Amino acid sequence: MAILTVLILLSALYSVTCETSCVTGCTCKLNRMTCLQLTAFPRPFITSATIVEIFLSSLPEIPPNAFMDVPNVESIYFRQVDIGVIRPCAFTSLGNRVSINMELCEIGTIEANAFRNIHVTSTKEFSLSSSTISRIESYAFNNIQGFQLFRMHAVDVALIQSFAMYKFSNIHEFMMADMNITEMQSSAIEDFTNIRVMDIYHATFTYLECNTLEKLRSQMGSNFSFHSLDFNCDCGLVWLLDASQTGSGLRLEDIICNKPASLRHAHLRNLTSTDLCSSMSVPNCESPFPSPPNSCTRGASAVDPLASNVFIIFLMCFSVNMFAY
């Protein structure tokens, strides 16, 4: 009986120690886990954490199922973090109470399905601000629902691929502002439904392909607003002139040419296709449909407390039996 009591107490002590211990580089207090100056993504998280913060770190990647250890997480916050790659399914099935904030980050690639199947309540927010991104791949943001605000603000992006933001619904406000985008491919924003307000403004585009602005305007009407945009005014924008004249509802007010030098500060509404193209041929407006990536599967937790406890109890029982002999 005494041996059994000792085993139970040791098991309980192990469970508490396992739950309250923190991975190296992080501190844990109550339900908050804060990590500083990391060189790799921290695992495992304490399962009771509802707030996860990572600051001043350099992470080669955010791996698949990165937050599977924290089923009740409500806030994920990255600040001043260099991230090489956000892998497929890194942010997936996070529960319906999570807000995500990434600020002052340098991100290499956001891969397909990096943010997948995120369905939250209407009070939560997604914010990516004051950051740089090399590439946002097709389906990087896939099946996103319910945010009060989905915001990209003051972000420099080299490439946004077709279908990069796909299947957004039931979002109160979607905003892209103060952006500097080198290339946004055709149909970069696709299949948006029940978005109450959508604004794209104070942004500079070096190359913007078709099937994004005009499609959003035709689908959302006055709920979609774009203004104060700077473009590289060349043949690649003939589609925008054509769309504004063919009943799509697009208006060209506040769209100003940033390049080339000969058209700098000219208003697009005052130009013709001849002004944009000169001797160049007009490119065709294509409607790509990149192959959807594989769905996400939730992997086994990196540390299963129950399995670990059972294993420890087995070892303790084995040790007690050995001493008994």
Disulfide bonds with the S-S distance in Angstrom:
Cys22-Cys28 1.58
Cys26-Cys35 2.00
Cys89-Cys296 1.99
Cys210-Cys285 1.97
Cys233-Cys257 2.02
Cys235-Cys277 2.01
